[in-house]
Amino acid sequence: MSTDVDEDEVPDVPRAGRTSAAGSTLEKSLRVLEAVAAPGGPHRLTDVATVAAVPKSSTFRILASLVEQGFVRQEAESRYGTGPRLRELSALVGGGEPPSIGRILGELQRTTGQTVHLALHSGQTITYIRKLEGDQPFRTASRIGMRMPLHSTAIGKSILARLPAAEVRDLIATTGLPRRTPHTLTTAPALEAELAAVRARGHALDDEENEPTIRCIGAAIPGPAGRPVGGVSVTTVTFLVSREEIETYAPALRAAAEALAPLL
């Protein structure tokens, strides 16, 4: 799938079988998704726009949303390929084996008995794309599609710990370090010291830093070039699981992150 077209706007060319609602956001999004999934990927933004017959600016906005939701993955040099949620959906529709991502997360949940989250890194936030509830009677407020800050979450801090120091400083300068709870790290020196500790132990902790009574442990999931593409976490409540106990989940958590790396 290659083309030499490089205009900012690709005309919305009519295609056979299209209805009067062809210009709707839903149909454009489906055509973009179809173009991303075409053989030969990952594909350039311009190529996706041309094949989908959607203006390039609209294609960019649609792709940004699909990346956040995990249906599309952004590769280097502004190329786009299928994301984990799309591959899982394809496996389910095709009647194949249960998705490997689901098996890995399910094993982590069974090992710990706690709530498990999978999130993708998108710019200045993470987005939850999978959640498995724990065995406890409580339910956390998180939900699939929810975007969360990096500096106050276990997954977010595990990602920040793997990013270049200059990039972390730029992020702090852009977004600041807003206080979520009395325990949130709100100064650059405090966060930098915490990220050094995360790198040393191989996982991050959120000890009521994002939400009162919630304690999490998280590990980053590296992409092909080593840059983190997301992370996985185990979430508990402080009145049931101590900090010492949640640390015992670290080996299973890191093993899950390593197993998930080739699937994201």
C-alpha positions as CSV (number, residue, x, y, z in Angstrom):
1,M,0.0,0.0,0.0
2,S,2.1,2.9,-1.2
3,T,1.4,6.3,-2.8
4,D,3.3,9.4,-3.7
5,V,0.4,11.7,-2.7
6,D,1.5,14.1,0.0
7,E,-1.2,16.8,0.1
8,D,-2.6,17.9,3.5
9,E,-6.1,17.1,2.4
10,V,-7.1,14.0,0.5
11,P,-10.5,14.3,-1.3
12,D,-13.4,12.2,0.0
13,V,-13.6,10.1,-3.2
14,P,-16.9,8.2,-3.7
15,R,-16.6,4.4,-3.3
16,A,-19.0,1.7,-4.6
17,G,-21.6,0.7,-2.2
18,R,-21.5,3.8,0.0
19,T,-24.7,5.3,1.4
20,S,-25.9,8.8,1.8
21,A,-24.4,8.7,5.3
22,A,-20.9,8.1,3.8
23,G,-19.6,11.3,5.4
24,S,-20.5,10.3,9.0
25,T,-17.7,10.0,11.5
26,L,-18.5,6.4,12.1
27,E,-18.1,5.4,8.5
28,K,-15.0,7.4,8.1
29,S,-13.5,5.8,11.2
30,L,-14.4,2.3,9.9
31,R,-12.7,3.0,6.6
32,V,-9.6,4.3,8.4
33,L,-9.5,1.2,10.5
34,E,-9.9,-1.0,7.4
35,A,-7.0,0.9,5.7
36,V,-4.7,0.4,8.8
37,A,-5.5,-3.3,8.8
38,A,-4.6,-3.7,5.1
39,P,-1.6,-6.0,4.3
40,G,1.8,-4.4,4.2
41,G,1.6,-2.3,7.3
42,P,2.4,-0.3,9.3
43,H,1.2,2.3,6.9
44,R,1.9,6.0,6.5
45,L,-0.7,8.6,7.5
46,T,-1.0,9.8,3.9
47,D,-1.5,6.3,2.6
48,V,-4.2,5.5,5.2
49,A,-6.0,8.7,4.2
50,T,-5.8,8.0,0.5
51,V,-7.0,4.4,0.8
52,A,-9.8,5.3,3.2
53,A,-10.8,8.3,1.0
54,V,-10.9,10.5,4.1
55,P,-9.2,14.0,4.4
56,K,-5.8,13.8,5.9
57,S,-6.6,16.1,8.8
58,S,-9.7,14.0,9.7
59,T,-7.7,10.8,9.3
60,F,-5.1,12.1,11.8
61,R,-7.9,12.9,14.4
62,I,-9.5,9.5,13.9
63,L,-6.2,7.7,14.2
64,A,-5.3,9.6,17.4
65,S,-8.6,8.4,19.0
66,L,-8.0,4.8,17.8
67,V,-4.5,4.8,19.2
68,E,-5.8,6.0,22.6
69,Q,-8.3,3.2,22.6
70,G,-5.8,0.5,21.7
71,F,-7.3,-0.4,18.3
72,V,-4.4,1.1,16.4
73,R,-0.7,1.4,17.3
74,Q,1.5,4.3,16.2
75,E,4.9,3.2,15.0
76,A,8.0,5.3,14.3
77,E,7.9,7.8,11.5
78,S,4.2,8.4,11.7
79,R,3.2,4.9,10.6
80,Y,0.2,3.1,11.9
81,G,-0.5,-0.6,12.4
82,T,-3.1,-2.7,14.1
83,G,-3.3,-2.4,17.9
84,P,-3.9,-5.1,20.6
85,R,-7.6,-4.5,20.9
86,L,-8.2,-4.9,17.2
87,R,-6.1,-8.1,17.1
88,E,-8.1,-9.5,20.1
89,L,-11.4,-8.6,18.4
90,S,-10.2,-10.4,15.2
91,A,-9.3,-13.5,17.1
92,L,-12.7,-13.6,18.9
93,V,-14.7,-13.1,15.7
94,G,-12.6,-15.7,13.9
95,G,-13.4,-18.2,16.6
96,G,-9.8,-18.8,17.3
97,E,-8.0,-19.5,20.6
98,P,-8.6,-17.0,23.4
99,P,-6.4,-13.9,23.0
100,S,-2.9,-14.3,24.5
101,I,-3.3,-10.9,26.2
102,G,-6.4,-12.1,27.9
103,R,-4.6,-15.2,29.1
104,I,-1.7,-13.3,30.5
105,L,-3.8,-10.8,32.4
106,G,-6.1,-13.6,33.6
107,E,-3.1,-15.5,35.0
108,L,-1.9,-12.4,36.8
109,Q,-5.3,-11.8,38.3
110,R,-5.6,-15.4,39.5
111,T,-2.1,-15.3,41.0
112,T,-2.7,-12.1,43.0
113,G,-6.5,-12.2,43.4
114,Q,-6.5,-8.4,42.8
115,T,-7.7,-6.1,40.1
116,V,-5.5,-6.0,37.0
117,H,-5.2,-3.1,34.5
118,L,-3.6,-2.9,31.1
119,A,-2.9,0.6,29.8
120,L,-1.3,2.2,26.7
121,H,0.9,5.3,26.8
122,S,-0.5,8.2,24.7
123,G,1.3,11.5,24.9
124,Q,0.9,12.9,28.4
125,T,-1.4,10.3,29.7
126,I,-2.1,6.5,29.9
127,T,-5.4,5.0,28.7
128,Y,-6.9,1.8,30.2
129,I,-7.7,-0.7,27.5
130,R,-8.3,-3.8,29.7
131,K,-9.5,-4.3,33.3
132,L,-10.0,-7.6,35.2
133,E,-11.8,-7.2,38.5
134,G,-10.2,-8.8,41.6
135,D,-11.7,-11.4,43.9
136,Q,-12.4,-8.8,46.7
137,P,-16.0,-7.4,47.2
138,F,-14.9,-3.8,46.4
139,R,-14.8,-2.4,42.9
140,T,-12.5,0.4,41.7
141,A,-13.7,3.4,39.8
142,S,-11.4,2.9,36.9
143,R,-12.9,1.9,33.5
144,I,-11.8,1.0,30.0
145,G,-11.1,4.1,28.0
146,M,-10.3,6.2,31.1
147,R,-7.2,8.4,30.7
148,M,-5.0,8.9,33.7
149,P,-1.9,11.1,34.5
150,L,1.6,9.7,34.4
151,H,3.1,11.2,37.6
152,S,0.5,9.8,40.0
153,T,-0.2,6.3,38.8
154,A,1.9,3.1,39.1
155,I,1.8,2.4,35.3
156,G,2.5,6.1,34.5
157,K,5.6,6.2,36.8
158,S,6.9,2.9,35.4
159,I,6.7,4.5,31.9
160,L,8.3,7.8,33.0
161,A,11.2,5.9,34.5
162,R,12.0,4.4,31.1
163,L,11.8,7.7,29.2
164,P,14.8,10.1,28.6
165,A,15.3,12.6,31.4
166,A,14.9,15.5,29.0
167,E,11.6,14.2,27.9
168,V,10.4,13.8,31.5
169,R,11.5,17.4,32.2
170,D,9.6,18.7,29.2
171,L,6.5,16.8,30.3
172,I,6.7,18.3,33.8
173,A,7.1,21.8,32.3
174,T,4.1,21.2,30.0
175,T,1.6,19.6,32.3
176,G,2.9,20.4,35.8
177,L,2.4,17.9,38.6
178,P,-1.1,18.5,39.8
179,R,-2.0,17.2,43.2
180,R,-4.5,14.3,43.1
181,T,-4.3,13.4,46.8
182,P,-2.2,14.5,49.8
183,H,0.3,11.8,48.8
184,T,0.9,12.9,45.2
185,L,4.4,13.8,44.2
186,T,4.1,17.5,43.1
187,T,7.7,18.6,42.8
188,A,10.3,17.7,40.1
189,P,13.0,16.6,42.6
190,A,10.6,14.3,44.4
191,L,9.4,12.7,41.2
192,E,12.9,12.4,39.8
193,A,14.0,10.6,43.0
194,E,11.0,8.3,42.8
195,L,11.7,7.4,39.2
196,A,15.3,6.5,40.2
197,A,13.9,4.1,42.7
198,V,11.5,2.7,40.1
199,R,14.4,2.0,37.8
200,A,16.3,0.3,40.6
201,R,13.6,-2.1,41.6
202,G,12.0,-2.6,38.2
203,H,8.4,-1.6,39.1
204,A,6.5,1.4,40.4
205,L,4.2,1.9,43.4
206,D,1.2,4.2,43.7
207,D,0.6,4.5,47.4
208,E,-2.6,6.6,47.5
209,E,-1.0,9.1,45.1
210,N,-3.8,9.1,42.6
211,E,-6.9,8.1,44.6
212,P,-7.4,7.8,48.4
213,T,-7.3,4.2,49.8
214,I,-6.0,2.8,46.5
215,R,-2.6,1.1,46.3
216,C,-1.1,-0.1,43.0
217,I,2.0,-1.7,41.7
218,G,2.9,-1.3,38.0
219,A,5.4,-2.3,35.4
220,A,6.2,-0.8,32.0
221,I,5.8,-2.8,28.8
222,P,8.6,-2.0,26.4
223,G,8.1,-1.7,22.6
224,P,10.3,-3.0,19.8
225,A,12.9,-0.3,20.4
226,G,12.8,-0.5,24.2
227,R,10.6,2.6,24.5
228,P,7.6,1.9,26.8
229,V,4.3,1.5,24.9
230,G,2.2,0.9,28.0
231,G,2.1,-0.9,31.3
232,V,0.3,-3.4,33.5
233,S,-0.7,-3.0,37.1
234,V,-2.2,-4.8,40.1
235,T,-4.6,-2.6,42.1
236,T,-5.6,-3.1,45.8
237,V,-7.0,-1.1,48.7
238,T,-4.9,0.0,51.6
239,F,-7.2,-1.4,54.3
240,L,-6.8,-4.9,52.9
241,V,-3.3,-5.1,51.4
242,S,-0.2,-3.6,53.0
243,R,2.6,-2.0,51.1
244,E,4.8,-5.0,52.1
245,E,2.2,-7.5,50.7
246,I,1.7,-5.7,47.4
247,E,5.5,-5.8,46.8
248,T,5.2,-9.6,46.8
249,Y,3.2,-9.4,43.5
250,A,6.3,-7.8,41.8
251,P,7.7,-11.0,40.2
252,A,4.4,-12.1,38.7
253,L,3.8,-8.5,37.5
254,R,7.2,-8.2,35.8
255,A,6.7,-11.6,34.2
256,A,3.4,-10.5,32.8
257,A,4.9,-7.3,31.4
258,E,7.6,-9.2,29.7
259,A,5.1,-11.7,28.2
260,L,2.9,-8.8,27.0
261,A,5.7,-6.9,25.3
262,P,5.6,-8.8,21.9
263,L,1.8,-8.6,21.8
264,L,1.5,-4.8,22.0
